[in-house]
């Protein structure tokens, strides 16, 4: 049982390092150190959206920031000149 626990801990540690490396690769967070990236990571919610899902509509109050790790998104807005 101890070997499994150690292997699982090493795996989880590697997953965390990979996720922190991803956040650190984003220009906005590139100068952040491990401590701040770690705090940021644990305050994030990871979500998956299916193709065609509307996440926010124009005029909705801004309550979230989205980081797209993979996939595509489309922004549609009405320009009033």
Wavefront OBJ file of the C-alpha trace (Angstrom):
o trace
v 0.000 0.000 0.000
v 2.888 2.353 0.760
v 4.319 1.980 -2.775
v 0.938 2.895 -4.298
v 0.631 5.957 -2.042
v 4.126 7.145 -2.993
v 3.435 6.615 -6.692
v 0.131 8.469 -6.458
v 1.757 11.345 -4.577
v 4.490 11.624 -7.228
v 1.875 11.582 -9.995
v -0.233 14.282 -8.301
v 2.884 16.378 -7.732
v 3.780 16.130 -11.435
v 0.229 17.070 -12.466
v 0.399 20.142 -10.206
v 3.811 21.121 -11.626
v 2.441 20.799 -15.171
v -0.578 22.970 -14.376
v 1.578 25.619 -12.678
v 3.939 25.568 -15.669
v 0.950 26.198 -17.962
v -0.175 29.189 -15.889
v 3.408 30.495 -15.772
v 3.621 30.239 -19.567
v 0.815 32.797 -19.950
v 2.244 36.269 -20.480
v 0.064 37.854 -17.807
v 1.430 35.437 -15.164
v 4.950 34.933 -16.558
v 6.680 36.917 -13.808
v 4.774 35.307 -10.969
v 6.685 32.977 -8.693
v 5.723 29.526 -7.491
v 3.867 30.811 -4.403
v 1.558 33.134 -6.351
v 0.966 30.635 -9.162
v 0.111 28.015 -6.544
v -2.398 30.357 -4.859
v -3.901 31.228 -8.237
v -4.215 27.581 -9.254
v -6.071 26.615 -6.080
v -8.490 29.519 -6.507
v -9.447 28.485 -10.067
v -12.325 26.285 -11.160
v -11.665 24.005 -14.109
v -14.603 23.610 -16.463
v -15.196 21.986 -19.818
v -17.705 23.377 -22.268
v -19.207 21.597 -25.241
v -19.153 23.028 -28.757
v -21.834 25.657 -29.204
v -22.234 26.408 -25.504
v -22.890 30.087 -24.742
v -20.745 31.067 -21.777
v -21.651 34.746 -21.520
v -23.875 37.129 -23.407
v -23.212 40.712 -24.371
v -24.408 42.974 -21.573
v -23.978 40.365 -18.828
v -22.074 41.682 -15.803
v -18.441 40.559 -15.813
v -18.057 38.154 -12.899
v -15.390 35.769 -14.235
v -12.216 35.573 -16.263
v -11.721 32.639 -18.624
v -8.423 31.000 -19.519
v -8.804 28.761 -22.559
v -6.327 25.910 -22.296
v -7.388 24.110 -25.453
v -10.065 24.339 -28.063
v -11.658 27.290 -29.788
v -13.911 30.153 -28.846
v -15.728 32.880 -30.690
v -16.515 36.373 -29.446
v -19.537 38.045 -30.988
v -20.434 41.589 -30.080
v -22.548 44.420 -31.384
v -20.507 47.473 -32.289
v -22.349 50.740 -31.703
v -20.715 53.658 -33.494
l 1 2 3 4 5 6 7 8 9 10 11 12 13 14 15 16 17 18 19 20 21 22 23 24 25 26 27 28 29 30 31 32 33 34 35 36 37 38 39 40 41 42 43 44 45 46 47 48 49 50 51 52 53 54 55 56 57 58 59 60 61 62 63 64 65 66 67 68 69 70 71 72 73 74 75 76 77 78 79 80 81
